[in-house]
Every structure is written in structure tokens, then in C-alpha cells.
Amino acid sequence: MNPIYPPPQSLQRPIRKRRKPRRKGAIFLAGSSMLAAGLLFVDLHGVKPNAPKSVCQQVIQARSVLSRDELAKLLNVRERSSKSAVQAIVSEPYCKLAPIEIRAGVRADREAYPLAFDPNTWLVVLYEGDEYAGYDFAIRR
């Protein structure tokens, strides 16, 4: 380079990078991520996720509990099996819950069994007439 001539203009100024315009989607994603992270810290102690929706209507056998073996066998019974197939596996229930209507016009009876290895967790068995219709777990506090 010759010292008499000044350097080209591009060499005199620092090169600036162009700013990319912010995308609304990126802002939304960042905001929703912050909201989700904040919800992790919310105290959900008062919320009972599977709390029984009703209490026992009639106690059948106050000492009845469901063992791990009985639970494992019961979970393998197919839905729409006969009620007697389920009753052959389990003993008398602790109590009967109020009947509910799951499908329109079909009354469903429910029986509750506390688990022997976790007394705060109950297995609720659902019957529609003389058919086994399924089960759910309820956590009592």
C-alpha cells in the first residue's frame, strides 16, 4: 500500500453486522417457556389429582385390602368379562361407592379396595350390570 493514498473507506470503519428483525414466534416461544418454568414452582399441595369424587355409600368389609398379587391378576382381566371373573380374584370390597352414569343411560356400580401396600391408594372397580367395565385408582388424603 502506498502511504500517500488513504485506505479505502471500508477499512476505515468497523464492520457492523446487520440486526435481524425479531420474530414474533420467537418472542411467543420465549414467553411461553418462561410461563411453563414458572408453573413448575407453583405449590400444588392443595390439589388432589385422583381424589375420590364420592365417599363410601355402604361399608361391606372394613378389613378388606387388595394384595399385590390380587392387583396384578385383576389388572389382567379384560374389560367386558363377567363380574364373577373379577370376584373370583378379589375378596369382598371395603365399600360400595355411589353409582354413576359413564355412558348415556347405563348405570355403573363401583366397589373400592384399599391397597395393602399403600393404604392411601384405593382401586375402584367399575361394573355395568354383570360386566366388568374397568378400574381406576383413587388417592385418599
PyMOL commands that set and color helices and strands:
alter all, ss='L'
color gray80, all
select helices_A, chain A and resi 9-12+24-40+68-75+83-87
alter helices_A, ss='H'
color red, helices_A
select strands_A, chain A and resi 56-59+95-101+107-115+118-128+131-139
alter strands_A, ss='S'
color yellow, strands_A
deselect
rebuild
show_as cartoon
